[in-house]
């Protein structure tokens, strides 16, 4: 049975200056365990307003719009992938390559797959569909032509634009998040 020892010390002031950012180091009394290091804030006001992750203080209130924008982006991405997945699967079903090598070459020609033939064959043998063996959004012009051919261009364009707008909103809101590095001891 091992025992542990925890040492806490202030590494700098909290954002409002009334308290401190505290580093906790917990060590075991055996030679094979590493130290567990965590950070906290001993100021009630700042502890409720700031998160500490990966050596960074993040203001919760400023991060909320970014988190909401990111959730909206993920939702828009999921909606876009529903139609993209259908289009890709249908395209490669209609393409009807006689060999796996021919299908992979077509995907590589289109710039939507970076797999080598061994990876591709493994994916096929695992039952992964064409949409899972490629990333069609790398070639938006081709994807638009496939949507047009399937008479789904309007739905595709709307979902693509919604996703692009959501991505831009996520990027814009990320700029407004207030972050501060935890001071070095």
Residue, then its C-alpha position, 0 to 999 in steps of 0.5 A: x500500500x502506498x501513501x501520497x503527499x500533496x503540496x499546494x503553492x500559489x503560482x500567481x494572482x487570480x484574474x481579479x487579484x483578490x486570490x491566487x492560482x494554486x498548483x497542487x502536486x501529489x506524489x506517491x511514496x513509490x519510485x514508479x509513480x509520477x506526480x499528479x499536477x492540477x491547478x485551482x483558484x482559491x478566489x470564489x469570484x474567479x473560481x466561478x467565472x474561469x475554467x482552467x485547462x491545459x495551463x490556460x485560464x478561460x473566461x466561461x462567459x466569453x466562451x459560451x457564444x463560441x461553444x454554442x457556435x461550435x455546436x451549431x457547426x457540428x449540427x450543420x456538418x452532420x446535416x451536410x454529411x447526410x447528403x454528401x454520404x448519399x451522393x458519394x455512395x451513389x456515385x461510386x455504385x454507379x461508377x462500378x469499378x471492376x477492381x478495388x484498384x480502379x476505384x481507389x485510383x478514381x478517388x485519388x484522381x478526384x483528390x478525395x482519398x489519400x489511402x494506399x492500396x493496402x489500406x483501401x483493400x482493408x477498408x473494403x474487406x472491413x465493409x466500409x462504404x465509399x463515403x468512409x473510404x474518402x473525404x468528398x468535401x476535399x473536392x467541392x466542385x466534383x461534389x457539386x457536379x455529383x449533386x447536380x447529376x442527382x438533381x440535389x444541387x439546391x439541397x446540397x448548396x443550402x447545406x454547404x452554405x449553412x455549414x460554411x456560415x457556421x464554420x465562419x461563426x465559430x471562427x469569429x466567436x473564437x476570437x472573442x474568448x478571453x484566455x490567459x496563460x497560468x503564470x510560470x512558478 
